[in-house]
Amino acid sequence: MKIPFFGRVFDERFLNHRLRSTSLAGISGSLVALGLFLYRFYAKGIWSWDLLAVAVTFVVVKWCVMLWYLLTD
């Protein structure tokens, strides 16, 4: 697949690398949020709702998108 205006610079390899890097960044960010939540909970006894919300949001969105692709593809 060639992009009309940027065809010589961006091709399907660029789009595939962007997809993979974005996915890896999202997973890494959610793991950091979950790790920070667990550290604050076990080491300091603080229940951090914001970090838990970030981790749970990632999991819910990931499962919903996977289910959507399973049902529609």
N, C-alpha and C positions, 0 to 999 in steps of 0.2 A: 504494500500500500504506500503510495507516494502522496505526500501532502502538497497540494497545488502550488502554493507560494514558496514554501520552504523545502521543496522536494529534494534539492541537492544536499541540504544540511541535515534534515530530519527524515528518517525512513522508519520502517517497521522495527528495526533493531533499537532505535532511539526510543520509540514508544514502548517497546517491551522492557527496556532497561528502566524507563521512568515508572512503569507499572510495578516492576519488582522492587525498585528502591522505595517507592511510596508505601508498598505493603510492608516491607521490612522496617521502615521508619515507624509506621503505625503500631506494629507488633512490639517493637523496642520501646516505644513510648508508653504503651499500656503495661509492659512488664516493669518498667521503671516506676510507674505510678503504683502498681500493685506491690512492688518491693518496698517502696517508701511507706505505703499504707501499713504493710505488715511490720516494718521496723518501728514505726510510731506506735503501733498497737502493742507489740510484744515488749519493746525496750522501754517505752515511756508510758504506756498505758493510756494513750490518747486515741480515741476513735475519730479518725479523720474522714468525714463524710465526702468531702470534695475529691479526695484521691480514690476513694471507693467508687464514687460515681463515674469517674473517668475510666477505671478498669472495667466496671460492669457495662458501661455504654459501649466500649470496644467489643466486648464479648457478645452482647446482644446484637449489635449491628453486623458483626462478622457472621453470626449464625443466621440472621435473617437474610443476608445477601447470599450466603451459601444455599439456603433453602430456596430462595427465589431462582437462582441459577439452576438448581436441581429440577425444579418444577417447570421452568420455561425453556430450558435448553435441550 
